[in-house]
Amino acid sequence: MNRLILLSVLFLTAMAAHQARAAAAVIFYPPALSGATSFADSIEALAPAEAGWLGQVVKVPLVPLDPGDSLARLRELKPRLVFTYGAFATRSARSVLPKAWLIYAGVPFPENEGFIEDDRMVGVAAWGSPQGLFQLLNSVRPVRKLAVLYSDMHDASVRPLLARLKEAGFDPSSIELNEAPVIEEVVRSIMNGGYGALLILPSPPMSNPDRLRYVITQCVRGSILPVAGDPALVQEGALCAVTPGSRATAATALAAGRKLLSTGSRGQALYWPSTFLRIVNQSVEAAFRLDRPLPADRSIE
């Protein structure tokens, strides 16, 4: 009986090792990063339908403070394709797999990270659809003139975003906010600029809740709709955000992977999910006294 149990254990261990060696794709993600686990779970859930080209998929969690074991595991698997989430996981994967195809998500500013220049790397945009944002805002009032509040440390990523916002129907302008002491001056220029909405991108000055609340309060007073690039800012008081959501992001990453492996070249450097979720802060919405409610897939009170 003991011999039978031992043989069974050895067989299962050998099978697990074989599957690990046979892994064609890896999901490399830091569970502590918001959205990372949902993305990894979505890739894993959708993978069976893609098994014909994707092959075996293995999840490898990354611990940023102690990445050694995770990187050793990734190096051992030698996958031909890696799905990463977040800038740190993407940089880390590239450091140990210099020739593998990488498909990253959850990176708001890929141009600033240098990912666009890597010709064996493809990204899924972290921002929601500009067309979706245009439709959402214009469902309650005409909005064309849009201010984009950002830090100049992200300038390389903001320029292509402005182009996509323009394609969607907006008349966008970028407004830098790099230092907290000038926030009143910057907000004054926004209030006097004739803007219908303000798109707030993640930046060091806006990471302070008090400064964010100040900007949003002034927007309410000036009847300028404060919308967020990062859905987390809706929880902090922005009116709304458009986000691709984990499942749409995963589906887009898989579609990009299929194209990579079938053609052997990346084609476009960044893919935008075609579907999106609308997140609305109902308390802020009430403060604007809009004629009709914003259509929402998820509401925050």
C-alpha positions as CSV (number, residue, x, y, z in Angstrom):
1,M,0.0,0.0,0.0
2,N,2.8,2.4,1.0
3,R,4.6,1.5,-2.2
4,L,1.5,2.3,-4.3
5,I,1.1,5.7,-2.6
6,L,4.8,6.5,-3.2
7,L,4.5,5.6,-6.8
8,S,1.4,7.8,-7.2
9,V,3.2,10.7,-5.6
10,L,6.2,10.3,-7.9
11,F,3.9,10.0,-10.9
12,L,2.0,13.2,-10.0
13,T,5.3,15.0,-9.3
14,A,6.7,14.0,-12.6
15,M,3.5,15.1,-14.4
16,A,3.6,18.5,-12.7
17,A,7.2,18.9,-13.7
18,H,6.5,17.9,-17.3
19,Q,3.6,20.4,-17.4
20,A,5.8,23.2,-16.0
21,R,8.5,22.5,-18.6
22,A,5.9,22.3,-21.3
23,A,4.4,25.7,-20.4
24,A,4.1,27.8,-23.6
25,A,2.7,30.9,-21.8
26,V,3.1,32.4,-18.4
27,I,1.0,35.0,-16.6
28,F,3.5,37.0,-14.5
29,Y,1.8,39.4,-12.1
30,P,2.1,41.0,-8.6
31,P,-1.0,40.0,-6.7
32,A,-0.7,43.1,-4.4
33,L,-1.1,45.5,-7.4
34,S,-4.7,46.6,-7.9
35,G,-6.3,44.8,-10.9
36,A,-3.4,42.3,-11.3
37,T,-5.2,39.2,-9.9
38,S,-8.4,40.0,-11.8
39,F,-6.3,40.2,-15.0
40,A,-4.5,36.9,-14.3
41,D,-7.7,35.1,-13.4
42,S,-9.4,36.4,-16.6
43,I,-6.5,35.2,-18.8
44,E,-6.7,31.8,-17.0
45,A,-10.4,31.6,-17.5
46,L,-10.3,32.5,-21.2
47,A,-7.2,30.4,-22.0
48,P,-8.9,27.0,-22.6
49,A,-10.8,28.4,-25.6
50,E,-7.4,29.5,-27.0
51,A,-5.5,26.2,-26.2
52,G,-5.0,25.4,-29.9
53,W,-2.4,28.1,-30.3
54,L,-1.7,29.1,-26.7
55,G,-0.8,25.8,-25.2
56,Q,-0.1,25.3,-21.5
57,V,-0.5,28.4,-19.3
58,V,1.1,28.8,-15.9
59,K,0.5,31.6,-13.4
60,V,3.6,32.9,-11.6
61,P,2.9,35.5,-8.9
62,L,5.6,38.1,-8.4
63,V,6.5,39.5,-4.9
64,P,8.2,42.9,-5.7
65,L,10.1,43.0,-2.4
66,D,11.6,39.5,-2.9
67,P,11.4,38.7,-6.6
68,G,14.2,36.2,-6.7
69,D,12.1,33.0,-6.6
70,S,9.5,34.3,-9.0
71,L,12.2,35.3,-11.5
72,A,14.0,31.9,-11.2
73,R,10.7,30.2,-11.8
74,L,10.0,32.3,-14.9
75,R,13.5,31.6,-16.2
76,E,13.0,27.9,-15.6
77,L,9.8,27.8,-17.6
78,K,11.3,29.5,-20.6
79,P,7.9,30.4,-22.1
80,R,7.6,31.7,-25.6
81,L,4.9,34.2,-24.5
82,V,4.5,36.1,-21.2
83,F,1.4,38.1,-20.1
84,T,2.6,40.7,-17.5
85,Y,0.7,43.1,-15.4
86,G,2.2,46.4,-14.2
87,A,5.5,48.1,-15.2
88,F,7.6,46.3,-12.5
89,A,6.5,42.8,-13.6
90,T,7.1,43.7,-17.3
91,R,10.6,45.1,-16.6
92,S,11.4,42.1,-14.4
93,A,10.2,39.6,-17.0
94,R,12.3,41.2,-19.7
95,S,15.4,41.1,-17.5
96,V,15.4,37.3,-17.4
97,L,13.7,36.6,-20.8
98,P,15.3,39.0,-23.3
99,K,13.9,37.2,-26.4
100,A,10.4,36.2,-25.3
101,W,7.3,37.9,-26.5
102,L,5.8,40.0,-23.7
103,I,2.2,41.3,-23.6
104,Y,1.7,43.8,-20.8
105,A,-1.3,45.4,-19.2
106,G,-1.9,47.7,-16.3
107,V,0.8,50.2,-17.5
108,P,-0.7,53.7,-17.7
109,F,2.4,55.3,-19.3
110,P,4.2,52.7,-21.5
111,E,6.0,55.3,-23.6
112,N,7.7,56.7,-20.4
113,E,8.7,53.2,-19.4
114,G,10.4,52.6,-22.8
115,F,8.1,49.7,-23.6
116,I,7.0,51.0,-27.0
117,E,10.6,50.8,-28.3
118,D,10.9,47.1,-27.5
119,D,10.0,45.3,-30.7
120,R,9.2,42.0,-28.9
121,M,6.7,43.7,-26.6
122,V,3.0,44.6,-27.1
123,G,0.8,46.4,-24.7
124,V,-2.9,46.7,-23.9
125,A,-3.9,50.3,-23.0
126,A,-4.6,50.9,-19.4
127,W,-7.0,53.8,-20.2
128,G,-10.6,53.2,-21.2
129,S,-11.8,54.0,-24.7
130,P,-11.7,57.7,-25.5
131,Q,-14.8,57.1,-27.7
132,G,-16.5,55.6,-24.7
133,L,-15.6,58.7,-22.6
134,F,-16.9,61.0,-25.3
135,Q,-20.2,59.1,-25.5
136,L,-20.6,59.0,-21.7
137,L,-20.1,62.7,-21.2
138,N,-22.1,63.8,-24.2
139,S,-25.0,61.6,-23.0
140,V,-25.7,64.3,-20.4
141,R,-24.4,67.5,-21.9
142,P,-22.4,68.6,-25.0
143,V,-18.7,68.3,-24.1
144,R,-16.0,69.0,-26.7
145,K,-13.4,71.1,-25.0
146,L,-11.4,68.9,-22.6
147,A,-8.5,69.7,-20.3
148,V,-6.1,66.9,-19.5
149,L,-4.3,67.4,-16.1
150,Y,-1.0,65.6,-16.0
151,S,2.6,65.7,-14.8
152,D,5.3,66.5,-17.3
153,M,7.1,63.3,-16.2
154,H,4.5,61.5,-18.3
155,D,4.7,63.8,-21.3
156,A,5.8,61.1,-23.8
157,S,2.6,59.1,-23.0
158,V,0.2,62.1,-22.9
159,R,0.9,63.2,-26.5
160,P,-0.5,60.0,-28.1
161,L,-3.4,60.1,-25.6
162,L,-4.3,63.6,-26.8
163,A,-4.3,62.4,-30.4
164,R,-6.8,59.6,-29.5
165,L,-9.0,62.0,-27.6
166,K,-9.1,64.2,-30.6
167,E,-10.0,61.3,-32.9
168,A,-12.9,60.5,-30.5
169,G,-14.4,64.0,-30.9
170,F,-12.8,66.1,-28.1
171,D,-10.9,69.3,-28.5
172,P,-8.2,68.4,-25.9
173,S,-5.6,70.5,-24.2
174,S,-2.9,69.4,-21.9
175,I,-2.3,71.2,-18.6
176,E,0.8,70.5,-16.5
177,L,0.7,70.2,-12.7
178,N,4.1,69.3,-11.4
179,E,4.3,71.1,-8.1
180,A,1.7,71.4,-5.3
181,P,2.4,75.1,-4.6
182,V,1.1,76.1,-8.0
183,I,-2.1,74.2,-7.9
184,E,-4.4,77.2,-7.3
185,E,-2.8,78.9,-10.4
186,V,-3.3,75.8,-12.5
187,V,-6.9,75.3,-11.4
188,R,-7.7,79.0,-12.0
189,S,-6.5,78.6,-15.6
190,I,-8.7,75.6,-16.0
191,M,-11.7,77.4,-14.6
192,N,-11.2,80.3,-17.0
193,G,-10.4,78.1,-20.0
194,G,-14.0,77.4,-21.2
195,Y,-13.6,73.6,-20.7
196,G,-16.6,71.3,-20.4
197,A,-14.6,68.5,-18.6
198,L,-11.3,67.9,-16.9
199,L,-9.5,64.5,-17.3
200,I,-7.4,63.9,-14.3
201,L,-4.5,61.5,-14.9
202,P,-2.5,59.9,-12.1
203,S,0.4,62.1,-11.0
204,P,2.4,62.8,-7.8
205,P,0.4,66.0,-7.0
206,M,-2.9,64.3,-7.5
207,S,-1.9,61.4,-5.2
208,N,-2.7,63.7,-2.3
209,P,-6.4,63.3,-1.4
210,D,-6.7,66.9,-0.2
211,R,-5.4,68.3,-3.4
212,L,-7.6,66.0,-5.5
213,R,-10.6,67.1,-3.5
214,Y,-9.7,70.7,-4.0
215,V,-9.5,70.3,-7.8
216,I,-12.9,68.4,-7.8
217,T,-14.6,71.0,-5.6
218,Q,-13.5,73.8,-7.9
219,C,-14.8,71.8,-10.9
220,V,-18.2,71.4,-9.2
221,R,-18.3,75.2,-8.6
222,G,-17.3,75.9,-12.2
223,S,-19.6,73.2,-13.7
224,I,-16.6,71.4,-15.2
225,L,-17.1,67.6,-15.2
226,P,-14.1,66.0,-13.4
227,V,-13.4,62.6,-15.0
228,A,-10.6,60.2,-14.1
229,G,-8.1,58.3,-16.1
230,D,-7.7,55.9,-13.2
231,P,-10.9,54.3,-12.0
232,A,-9.5,54.4,-8.4
233,L,-9.9,58.2,-8.5
234,V,-13.7,57.8,-8.8
235,Q,-13.6,56.3,-5.4
236,E,-11.7,59.4,-4.2
237,G,-14.2,61.9,-5.7
238,A,-13.9,62.1,-9.5
239,L,-17.3,62.1,-11.3
240,C,-16.7,59.1,-13.5
241,A,-14.2,57.0,-15.4
242,V,-14.3,54.7,-18.4
243,T,-12.2,51.5,-18.0
244,P,-11.7,48.5,-20.1
245,G,-12.2,46.1,-17.2
246,S,-10.2,42.9,-16.5
247,R,-12.0,40.6,-18.9
248,A,-11.8,42.9,-21.9
249,T,-8.2,43.6,-21.2
250,A,-7.4,39.9,-21.0
251,A,-9.3,39.2,-24.2
252,T,-7.4,41.9,-26.0
253,A,-4.1,40.5,-24.6
254,L,-5.0,37.1,-25.9
255,A,-6.0,38.4,-29.3
256,A,-2.6,40.3,-29.5
257,G,-0.8,37.1,-28.5
258,R,-2.6,35.1,-31.2
259,K,-1.5,37.6,-33.8
260,L,2.1,37.7,-32.5
261,L,2.6,34.0,-32.7
262,S,0.8,33.6,-36.1
263,T,2.7,36.4,-37.8
264,G,6.0,36.5,-35.9
265,S,5.9,40.3,-35.7
266,R,4.1,42.6,-33.4
267,G,2.4,45.0,-35.8
268,Q,1.0,47.7,-33.6
269,A,2.7,48.4,-30.3
270,L,-0.4,49.2,-28.3
271,Y,-3.9,47.7,-28.4
272,W,-7.1,49.4,-27.1
273,P,-9.9,47.2,-25.9
274,S,-13.1,47.8,-27.8
275,T,-15.5,47.3,-24.9
276,F,-15.5,49.3,-21.6
277,L,-17.1,49.8,-18.3
278,R,-18.6,53.1,-17.1
279,I,-18.0,53.9,-13.4
280,V,-19.9,56.8,-11.8
281,N,-19.7,58.4,-8.4
282,Q,-23.3,59.1,-7.6
283,S,-22.5,61.6,-4.8
284,V,-20.5,63.8,-7.1
285,E,-23.1,63.3,-9.9
286,A,-25.8,64.7,-7.5
287,A,-23.7,67.8,-6.9
288,F,-23.8,68.7,-10.6
289,R,-27.6,68.4,-10.8
290,L,-27.5,67.0,-14.3
291,D,-30.7,66.9,-16.3
292,R,-30.3,63.1,-16.6
293,P,-28.2,60.5,-14.8
294,L,-24.9,59.3,-16.4
295,P,-25.3,55.7,-17.7
296,A,-23.3,53.5,-15.4
297,D,-22.2,49.9,-15.3
298,R,-21.0,50.4,-11.8
299,S,-21.9,53.1,-9.3
300,I,-20.1,54.4,-6.2
301,E,-22.0,56.2,-3.5
